[in-house]
Amino acid sequence: MRLRKQKGLSQEKLARLSDVANNTIIKMESGENDNPTLETLRKVAKALDVSVDNLIN
């Protein structure tokens, strides 16, 4: 959530940019989905212009 907010993105905008369901973004940020697939992490990291490592740390 911190990275998304630093980039000035809403959850919906990040979902569109990463081609991931908005519900997935919401669940990842809330901790409801604490084990997203590597592919999902890659897409979100790419949309945020960060590495997967940076995203999960």
mmJSON file of the N, C-alpha and C atoms, coordinates in Angstrom:
{"data_MODEL":{"atom_site":{
"group_PDB":["ATOM","ATOM","ATOM","ATOM","ATOM","ATOM","ATOM","ATOM","ATOM","ATOM","ATOM","ATOM","ATOM","ATOM","ATOM","ATOM","ATOM","ATOM","ATOM","ATOM","ATOM","ATOM","ATOM","ATOM","ATOM","ATOM","ATOM","ATOM","ATOM","ATOM","ATOM","ATOM","ATOM","ATOM","ATOM","ATOM","ATOM","ATOM","ATOM","ATOM","ATOM","ATOM","ATOM","ATOM","ATOM","ATOM","ATOM","ATOM","ATOM","ATOM","ATOM","ATOM","ATOM","ATOM","ATOM","ATOM","ATOM","ATOM","ATOM","ATOM","ATOM","ATOM","ATOM","ATOM","ATOM","ATOM","ATOM","ATOM","ATOM","ATOM","ATOM","ATOM","ATOM","ATOM","ATOM","ATOM","ATOM","ATOM","ATOM","ATOM","ATOM","ATOM","ATOM","ATOM","ATOM","ATOM","ATOM","ATOM","ATOM","ATOM","ATOM","ATOM","ATOM","ATOM","ATOM","ATOM","ATOM","ATOM","ATOM","ATOM","ATOM","ATOM","ATOM","ATOM","ATOM","ATOM","ATOM","ATOM","ATOM","ATOM","ATOM","ATOM","ATOM","ATOM","ATOM","ATOM","ATOM","ATOM","ATOM","ATOM","ATOM","ATOM","ATOM","ATOM","ATOM","ATOM","ATOM","ATOM","ATOM","ATOM","ATOM","ATOM","ATOM","ATOM","ATOM","ATOM","ATOM","ATOM","ATOM","ATOM","ATOM","ATOM","ATOM","ATOM","ATOM","ATOM","ATOM","ATOM","ATOM","ATOM","ATOM","ATOM","ATOM","ATOM","ATOM","ATOM","ATOM","ATOM","ATOM","ATOM","ATOM","ATOM","ATOM","ATOM","ATOM","ATOM","ATOM","ATOM","ATOM","ATOM","ATOM"],
"id":[1,2,3,4,5,6,7,8,9,10,11,12,13,14,15,16,17,18,19,20,21,22,23,24,25,26,27,28,29,30,31,32,33,34,35,36,37,38,39,40,41,42,43,44,45,46,47,48,49,50,51,52,53,54,55,56,57,58,59,60,61,62,63,64,65,66,67,68,69,70,71,72,73,74,75,76,77,78,79,80,81,82,83,84,85,86,87,88,89,90,91,92,93,94,95,96,97,98,99,100,101,102,103,104,105,106,107,108,109,110,111,112,113,114,115,116,117,118,119,120,121,122,123,124,125,126,127,128,129,130,131,132,133,134,135,136,137,138,139,140,141,142,143,144,145,146,147,148,149,150,151,152,153,154,155,156,157,158,159,160,161,162,163,164,165,166,167,168,169,170,171],
"type_symbol":["N","C","C","N","C","C","N","C","C","N","C","C","N","C","C","N","C","C","N","C","C","N","C","C","N","C","C","N","C","C","N","C","C","N","C","C","N","C","C","N","C","C","N","C","C","N","C","C","N","C","C","N","C","C","N","C","C","N","C","C","N","C","C","N","C","C","N","C","C","N","C","C","N","C","C","N","C","C","N","C","C","N","C","C","N","C","C","N","C","C","N","C","C","N","C","C","N","C","C","N","C","C","N","C","C","N","C","C","N","C","C","N","C","C","N","C","C","N","C","C","N","C","C","N","C","C","N","C","C","N","C","C","N","C","C","N","C","C","N","C","C","N","C","C","N","C","C","N","C","C","N","C","C","N","C","C","N","C","C","N","C","C","N","C","C","N","C","C","N","C","C"],
"label_atom_id":["N","CA","C","N","CA","C","N","CA","C","N","CA","C","N","CA","C","N","CA","C","N","CA","C","N","CA","C","N","CA","C","N","CA","C","N","CA","C","N","CA","C","N","CA","C","N","CA","C","N","CA","C","N","CA","C","N","CA","C","N","CA","C","N","CA","C","N","CA","C","N","CA","C","N","CA","C","N","CA","C","N","CA","C","N","CA","C","N","CA","C","N","CA","C","N","CA","C","N","CA","C","N","CA","C","N","CA","C","N","CA","C","N","CA","C","N","CA","C","N","CA","C","N","CA","C","N","CA","C","N","CA","C","N","CA","C","N","CA","C","N","CA","C","N","CA","C","N","CA","C","N","CA","C","N","CA","C","N","CA","C","N","CA","C","N","CA","C","N","CA","C","N","CA","C","N","CA","C","N","CA","C","N","CA","C","N","CA","C","N","CA","C","N","CA","C","N","CA","C"],
"label_alt_id":[null,null,null,null,null,null,null,null,null,null,null,null,null,null,null,null,null,null,null,null,null,null,null,null,null,null,null,null,null,null,null,null,null,null,null,null,null,null,null,null,null,null,null,null,null,null,null,null,null,null,null,null,null,null,null,null,null,null,null,null,null,null,null,null,null,null,null,null,null,null,null,null,null,null,null,null,null,null,null,null,null,null,null,null,null,null,null,null,null,null,null,null,null,null,null,null,null,null,null,null,null,null,null,null,null,null,null,null,null,null,null,null,null,null,null,null,null,null,null,null,null,null,null,null,null,null,null,null,null,null,null,null,null,null,null,null,null,null,null,null,null,null,null,null,null,null,null,null,null,null,null,null,null,null,null,null,null,null,null,null,null,null,null,null,null,null,null,null,null,null,null],
"label_comp_id":["MET","MET","MET","ARG","ARG","ARG","LEU","LEU","LEU","ARG","ARG","ARG","LYS","LYS","LYS","GLN","GLN","GLN","LYS","LYS","LYS","GLY","GLY","GLY","LEU","LEU","LEU","SER","SER","SER","GLN","GLN","GLN","GLU","GLU","GLU","LYS","LYS","LYS","LEU","LEU","LEU","ALA","ALA","ALA","ARG","ARG","ARG","LEU","LEU","LEU","SER","SER","SER","ASP","ASP","ASP","VAL","VAL","VAL","ALA","ALA","ALA","ASN","ASN","ASN","ASN","ASN","ASN","THR","THR","THR","ILE","ILE","ILE","ILE","ILE","ILE","LYS","LYS","LYS","MET","MET","MET","GLU","GLU","GLU","SER","SER","SER","GLY","GLY","GLY","GLU","GLU","GLU","ASN","ASN","ASN","ASP","ASP","ASP","ASN","ASN","ASN","PRO","PRO","PRO","THR","THR","THR","LEU","LEU","LEU","GLU","GLU","GLU","THR","THR","THR","LEU","LEU","LEU","ARG","ARG","ARG","LYS","LYS","LYS","VAL","VAL","VAL","ALA","ALA","ALA","LYS","LYS","LYS","ALA","ALA","ALA","LEU","LEU","LEU","ASP","ASP","ASP","VAL","VAL","VAL","SER","SER","SER","VAL","VAL","VAL","ASP","ASP","ASP","ASN","ASN","ASN","LEU","LEU","LEU","ILE","ILE","ILE","ASN","ASN","ASN"],
"label_asym_id":["A","A","A","A","A","A","A","A","A","A","A","A","A","A","A","A","A","A","A","A","A","A","A","A","A","A","A","A","A","A","A","A","A","A","A","A","A","A","A","A","A","A","A","A","A","A","A","A","A","A","A","A","A","A","A","A","A","A","A","A","A","A","A","A","A","A","A","A","A","A","A","A","A","A","A","A","A","A","A","A","A","A","A","A","A","A","A","A","A","A","A","A","A","A","A","A","A","A","A","A","A","A","A","A","A","A","A","A","A","A","A","A","A","A","A","A","A","A","A","A","A","A","A","A","A","A","A","A","A","A","A","A","A","A","A","A","A","A","A","A","A","A","A","A","A","A","A","A","A","A","A","A","A","A","A","A","A","A","A","A","A","A","A","A","A","A","A","A","A","A","A"],
"label_entity_id":["1","1","1","1","1","1","1","1","1","1","1","1","1","1","1","1","1","1","1","1","1","1","1","1","1","1","1","1","1","1","1","1","1","1","1","1","1","1","1","1","1","1","1","1","1","1","1","1","1","1","1","1","1","1","1","1","1","1","1","1","1","1","1","1","1","1","1","1","1","1","1","1","1","1","1","1","1","1","1","1","1","1","1","1","1","1","1","1","1","1","1","1","1","1","1","1","1","1","1","1","1","1","1","1","1","1","1","1","1","1","1","1","1","1","1","1","1","1","1","1","1","1","1","1","1","1","1","1","1","1","1","1","1","1","1","1","1","1","1","1","1","1","1","1","1","1","1","1","1","1","1","1","1","1","1","1","1","1","1","1","1","1","1","1","1","1","1","1","1","1","1"],
"label_seq_id":[1,1,1,2,2,2,3,3,3,4,4,4,5,5,5,6,6,6,7,7,7,8,8,8,9,9,9,10,10,10,11,11,11,12,12,12,13,13,13,14,14,14,15,15,15,16,16,16,17,17,17,18,18,18,19,19,19,20,20,20,21,21,21,22,22,22,23,23,23,24,24,24,25,25,25,26,26,26,27,27,27,28,28,28,29,29,29,30,30,30,31,31,31,32,32,32,33,33,33,34,34,34,35,35,35,36,36,36,37,37,37,38,38,38,39,39,39,40,40,40,41,41,41,42,42,42,43,43,43,44,44,44,45,45,45,46,46,46,47,47,47,48,48,48,49,49,49,50,50,50,51,51,51,52,52,52,53,53,53,54,54,54,55,55,55,56,56,56,57,57,57],
"pdbx_PDB_ins_code":[null,null,null,null,null,null,null,null,null,null,null,null,null,null,null,null,null,null,null,null,null,null,null,null,null,null,null,null,null,null,null,null,null,null,null,null,null,null,null,null,null,null,null,null,null,null,null,null,null,null,null,null,null,null,null,null,null,null,null,null,null,null,null,null,null,null,null,null,null,null,null,null,null,null,null,null,null,null,null,null,null,null,null,null,null,null,null,null,null,null,null,null,null,null,null,null,null,null,null,null,null,null,null,null,null,null,null,null,null,null,null,null,null,null,null,null,null,null,null,null,null,null,null,null,null,null,null,null,null,null,null,null,null,null,null,null,null,null,null,null,null,null,null,null,null,null,null,null,null,null,null,null,null,null,null,null,null,null,null,null,null,null,null,null,null,null,null,null,null,null,null],
"Cartn_x":[0.829,0.0,0.879,1.959,2.851,3.377,3.842,4.382,3.301,2.121,1.019,0.69,0.624,0.292,1.409,2.66,3.78,3.714,3.206,3.08,1.809,0.967,-0.256,-1.335,-1.333,-2.284,-3.385,-4.58,-5.67,-5.533,-6.24,-6.228,-6.751,-7.791,-8.384,-7.406,-6.706,-5.728,-4.579,-4.092,-3.033,-3.514,-4.741,-5.298,-5.308,-5.724,-5.742,-4.332,-3.414,-2.045,-1.346,-1.674,-1.007,-1.779,-2.965,-3.814,-4.111,-4.446,-4.807,-6.174,-7.001,-8.333,-8.219,-9.072,-9.089,-9.254,-10.095,-10.325,-9.025,-8.176,-6.885,-6.003,-5.968,-5.182,-5.699,-7.001,-7.615,-7.241,-7.352,-7.041,-5.557,-4.695,-3.257,-2.938,-3.504,-3.208,-3.796,-4.934,-5.578,-4.994,-4.19,-3.621,-4.494,-5.653,-6.553,-5.935,-5.184,-4.447,-2.972,-2.434,-1.04,-0.092,-0.615,0.212,-0.158,0.005,-0.329,0.644,0.213,1.079,2.26,3.322,4.502,4.147,3.293,2.875,2.153,1.287,0.592,1.591,2.536,3.556,4.371,4.712,5.481,4.706,3.423,2.598,2.474,2.232,2.073,3.4,4.485,5.8,6.127,5.826,6.086,5.261,3.999,3.135,3.639,4.253,4.786,6.228,6.813,8.192,9.176,8.966,9.862,10.136,11.116,11.379,10.377,10.228,9.365,9.893,11.214,11.811,11.403,11.441,11.05,9.564,8.783,7.344,7.022,7.721,7.365,8.095,9.078,9.805,9.289],
"Cartn_y":[-1.179,0.0,1.251,1.233,2.384,2.751,1.747,2.019,2.553,1.975,2.428,3.885,4.231,5.603,6.565,6.129,6.98,7.317,6.376,6.596,7.364,7.627,8.382,7.582,6.265,5.398,4.917,4.833,4.189,2.68,1.932,0.472,0.096,0.773,0.489,0.776,1.892,2.253,1.241,0.833,-0.166,-1.484,-1.848,-3.081,-3.023,-1.893,-1.741,-1.776,-1.045,-1.0,-2.356,-3.136,-4.426,-5.59,-5.312,-6.364,-7.452,-6.988,-7.858,-7.381,-8.292,-7.921,-6.948,-5.939,-4.976,-5.676,-6.686,-7.446,-8.091,-8.505,-9.103,-8.067,-6.852,-5.776,-5.478,-5.368,-5.092,-6.179,-7.425,-8.539,-8.593,-8.282,-8.268,-7.198,-6.031,-4.924,-5.129,-5.783,-5.992,-7.184,-7.988,-9.177,-10.406,-10.237,-11.375,-12.383,-11.882,-12.755,-12.535,-13.328,-13.143,-14.059,-14.722,-15.613,-15.501,-14.301,-14.144,-14.931,-15.24,-15.988,-15.12,-15.772,-15.053,-14.192,-14.703,-13.944,-12.655,-12.739,-11.549,-10.556,-11.045,-10.162,-9.489,-10.235,-9.67,-8.557,-8.792,-7.796,-6.516,-6.682,-5.525,-4.77,-5.506,-4.878,-4.1,-4.676,-3.99,-2.712,-2.773,-1.593,-0.491,-0.889,0.081,0.473,-0.185,0.07,-0.202,-1.347,-1.805,-3.295,-3.81,-5.249,-5.987,-7.278,-8.103,-8.071,-8.132,-8.056,-6.782,-5.668,-4.4,-4.403,-5.065,-5.127,-5.914,-7.015,-7.873,-7.514,-6.638,-6.246,-4.972],
"Cartn_z":[0.0,0.0,0.0,0.736,0.805,-0.577,-1.314,-2.652,-3.583,-3.507,-4.36,-4.062,-2.792,-2.416,-2.792,-2.668,-3.068,-4.552,-5.338,-6.785,-7.127,-6.129,-6.346,-7.065,-6.852,-7.539,-6.605,-7.13,-6.397,-6.583,-5.78,-5.941,-7.321,-7.75,-9.057,-10.197,-10.104,-11.142,-11.17,-10.009,-9.952,-10.542,-10.263,-10.822,-12.344,-12.899,-14.358,-14.938,-14.326,-14.83,-14.775,-13.769,-13.59,-14.21,-14.724,-15.3,-14.269,-13.06,-11.945,-11.458,-11.006,-10.521,-9.348,-9.332,-8.244,-6.898,-6.868,-5.641,-5.149,-6.066,-5.695,-5.016,-5.559,-4.963,-3.558,-3.421,-2.119,-1.112,-1.519,-0.607,-0.26,-1.214,-0.927,0.105,-0.067,0.838,2.222,2.299,3.602,4.344,3.643,4.266,4.127,3.505,3.308,2.345,1.369,0.451,0.743,1.669,2.056,1.289,0.257,-0.548,-2.029,-2.611,-4.037,-4.904,-6.104,-7.011,-7.429,-7.853,-8.325,-9.533,-10.398,-11.58,-11.171,-10.174,-9.682,-9.115,-8.325,-7.758,-8.854,-9.884,-11.0,-11.694,-11.931,-12.611,-11.791,-10.491,-9.62,-9.502,-9.342,-9.243,-10.517,-11.658,-12.924,-13.021,-12.628,-12.684,-11.753,-10.641,-9.685,-9.998,-11.004,-11.403,-10.26,-9.606,-8.545,-8.754,-8.039,-8.115,-7.23,-7.481,-6.631,-5.207,-5.046,-3.702,-2.988,-3.692,-3.108,-2.732,-3.517,-3.266,-2.004,-1.778,-0.638,0.654,0.564,1.784,2.367],
"occupancy":[1.0,1.0,1.0,1.0,1.0,1.0,1.0,1.0,1.0,1.0,1.0,1.0,1.0,1.0,1.0,1.0,1.0,1.0,1.0,1.0,1.0,1.0,1.0,1.0,1.0,1.0,1.0,1.0,1.0,1.0,1.0,1.0,1.0,1.0,1.0,1.0,1.0,1.0,1.0,1.0,1.0,1.0,1.0,1.0,1.0,1.0,1.0,1.0,1.0,1.0,1.0,1.0,1.0,1.0,1.0,1.0,1.0,1.0,1.0,1.0,1.0,1.0,1.0,1.0,1.0,1.0,1.0,1.0,1.0,1.0,1.0,1.0,1.0,1.0,1.0,1.0,1.0,1.0,1.0,1.0,1.0,1.0,1.0,1.0,1.0,1.0,1.0,1.0,1.0,1.0,1.0,1.0,1.0,1.0,1.0,1.0,1.0,1.0,1.0,1.0,1.0,1.0,1.0,1.0,1.0,1.0,1.0,1.0,1.0,1.0,1.0,1.0,1.0,1.0,1.0,1.0,1.0,1.0,1.0,1.0,1.0,1.0,1.0,1.0,1.0,1.0,1.0,1.0,1.0,1.0,1.0,1.0,1.0,1.0,1.0,1.0,1.0,1.0,1.0,1.0,1.0,1.0,1.0,1.0,1.0,1.0,1.0,1.0,1.0,1.0,1.0,1.0,1.0,1.0,1.0,1.0,1.0,1.0,1.0,1.0,1.0,1.0,1.0,1.0,1.0,1.0,1.0,1.0,1.0,1.0,1.0],
"B_iso_or_equiv":[0.0,0.0,0.0,0.0,0.0,0.0,0.0,0.0,0.0,0.0,0.0,0.0,0.0,0.0,0.0,0.0,0.0,0.0,0.0,0.0,0.0,0.0,0.0,0.0,0.0,0.0,0.0,0.0,0.0,0.0,0.0,0.0,0.0,0.0,0.0,0.0,0.0,0.0,0.0,0.0,0.0,0.0,0.0,0.0,0.0,0.0,0.0,0.0,0.0,0.0,0.0,0.0,0.0,0.0,0.0,0.0,0.0,0.0,0.0,0.0,0.0,0.0,0.0,0.0,0.0,0.0,0.0,0.0,0.0,0.0,0.0,0.0,0.0,0.0,0.0,0.0,0.0,0.0,0.0,0.0,0.0,0.0,0.0,0.0,0.0,0.0,0.0,0.0,0.0,0.0,0.0,0.0,0.0,0.0,0.0,0.0,0.0,0.0,0.0,0.0,0.0,0.0,0.0,0.0,0.0,0.0,0.0,0.0,0.0,0.0,0.0,0.0,0.0,0.0,0.0,0.0,0.0,0.0,0.0,0.0,0.0,0.0,0.0,0.0,0.0,0.0,0.0,0.0,0.0,0.0,0.0,0.0,0.0,0.0,0.0,0.0,0.0,0.0,0.0,0.0,0.0,0.0,0.0,0.0,0.0,0.0,0.0,0.0,0.0,0.0,0.0,0.0,0.0,0.0,0.0,0.0,0.0,0.0,0.0,0.0,0.0,0.0,0.0,0.0,0.0,0.0,0.0,0.0,0.0,0.0,0.0],
"pdbx_formal_charge":[null,null,null,null,null,null,null,null,null,null,null,null,null,null,null,null,null,null,null,null,null,null,null,null,null,null,null,null,null,null,null,null,null,null,null,null,null,null,null,null,null,null,null,null,null,null,null,null,null,null,null,null,null,null,null,null,null,null,null,null,null,null,null,null,null,null,null,null,null,null,null,null,null,null,null,null,null,null,null,null,null,null,null,null,null,null,null,null,null,null,null,null,null,null,null,null,null,null,null,null,null,null,null,null,null,null,null,null,null,null,null,null,null,null,null,null,null,null,null,null,null,null,null,null,null,null,null,null,null,null,null,null,null,null,null,null,null,null,null,null,null,null,null,null,null,null,null,null,null,null,null,null,null,null,null,null,null,null,null,null,null,null,null,null,null,null,null,null,null,null,null],
"auth_seq_id":[1,1,1,2,2,2,3,3,3,4,4,4,5,5,5,6,6,6,7,7,7,8,8,8,9,9,9,10,10,10,11,11,11,12,12,12,13,13,13,14,14,14,15,15,15,16,16,16,17,17,17,18,18,18,19,19,19,20,20,20,21,21,21,22,22,22,23,23,23,24,24,24,25,25,25,26,26,26,27,27,27,28,28,28,29,29,29,30,30,30,31,31,31,32,32,32,33,33,33,34,34,34,35,35,35,36,36,36,37,37,37,38,38,38,39,39,39,40,40,40,41,41,41,42,42,42,43,43,43,44,44,44,45,45,45,46,46,46,47,47,47,48,48,48,49,49,49,50,50,50,51,51,51,52,52,52,53,53,53,54,54,54,55,55,55,56,56,56,57,57,57],
"auth_comp_id":["MET","MET","MET","ARG","ARG","ARG","LEU","LEU","LEU","ARG","ARG","ARG","LYS","LYS","LYS","GLN","GLN","GLN","LYS","LYS","LYS","GLY","GLY","GLY","LEU","LEU","LEU","SER","SER","SER","GLN","GLN","GLN","GLU","GLU","GLU","LYS","LYS","LYS","LEU","LEU","LEU","ALA","ALA","ALA","ARG","ARG","ARG","LEU","LEU","LEU","SER","SER","SER","ASP","ASP","ASP","VAL","VAL","VAL","ALA","ALA","ALA","ASN","ASN","ASN","ASN","ASN","ASN","THR","THR","THR","ILE","ILE","ILE","ILE","ILE","ILE","LYS","LYS","LYS","MET","MET","MET","GLU","GLU","GLU","SER","SER","SER","GLY","GLY","GLY","GLU","GLU","GLU","ASN","ASN","ASN","ASP","ASP","ASP","ASN","ASN","ASN","PRO","PRO","PRO","THR","THR","THR","LEU","LEU","LEU","GLU","GLU","GLU","THR","THR","THR","LEU","LEU","LEU","ARG","ARG","ARG","LYS","LYS","LYS","VAL","VAL","VAL","ALA","ALA","ALA","LYS","LYS","LYS","ALA","ALA","ALA","LEU","LEU","LEU","ASP","ASP","ASP","VAL","VAL","VAL","SER","SER","SER","VAL","VAL","VAL","ASP","ASP","ASP","ASN","ASN","ASN","LEU","LEU","LEU","ILE","ILE","ILE","ASN","ASN","ASN"],
"auth_asym_id":["A","A","A","A","A","A","A","A","A","A","A","A","A","A","A","A","A","A","A","A","A","A","A","A","A","A","A","A","A","A","A","A","A","A","A","A","A","A","A","A","A","A","A","A","A","A","A","A","A","A","A","A","A","A","A","A","A","A","A","A","A","A","A","A","A","A","A","A","A","A","A","A","A","A","A","A","A","A","A","A","A","A","A","A","A","A","A","A","A","A","A","A","A","A","A","A","A","A","A","A","A","A","A","A","A","A","A","A","A","A","A","A","A","A","A","A","A","A","A","A","A","A","A","A","A","A","A","A","A","A","A","A","A","A","A","A","A","A","A","A","A","A","A","A","A","A","A","A","A","A","A","A","A","A","A","A","A","A","A","A","A","A","A","A","A","A","A","A","A","A","A"],
"auth_atom_id":["N","CA","C","N","CA","C","N","CA","C","N","CA","C","N","CA","C","N","CA","C","N","CA","C","N","CA","C","N","CA","C","N","CA","C","N","CA","C","N","CA","C","N","CA","C","N","CA","C","N","CA","C","N","CA","C","N","CA","C","N","CA","C","N","CA","C","N","CA","C","N","CA","C","N","CA","C","N","CA","C","N","CA","C","N","CA","C","N","CA","C","N","CA","C","N","CA","C","N","CA","C","N","CA","C","N","CA","C","N","CA","C","N","CA","C","N","CA","C","N","CA","C","N","CA","C","N","CA","C","N","CA","C","N","CA","C","N","CA","C","N","CA","C","N","CA","C","N","CA","C","N","CA","C","N","CA","C","N","CA","C","N","CA","C","N","CA","C","N","CA","C","N","CA","C","N","CA","C","N","CA","C","N","CA","C","N","CA","C","N","CA","C","N","CA","C","N","CA","C"],
"pdbx_PDB_model_num":[1,1,1,1,1,1,1,1,1,1,1,1,1,1,1,1,1,1,1,1,1,1,1,1,1,1,1,1,1,1,1,1,1,1,1,1,1,1,1,1,1,1,1,1,1,1,1,1,1,1,1,1,1,1,1,1,1,1,1,1,1,1,1,1,1,1,1,1,1,1,1,1,1,1,1,1,1,1,1,1,1,1,1,1,1,1,1,1,1,1,1,1,1,1,1,1,1,1,1,1,1,1,1,1,1,1,1,1,1,1,1,1,1,1,1,1,1,1,1,1,1,1,1,1,1,1,1,1,1,1,1,1,1,1,1,1,1,1,1,1,1,1,1,1,1,1,1,1,1,1,1,1,1,1,1,1,1,1,1,1,1,1,1,1,1,1,1,1,1,1,1]
}}}
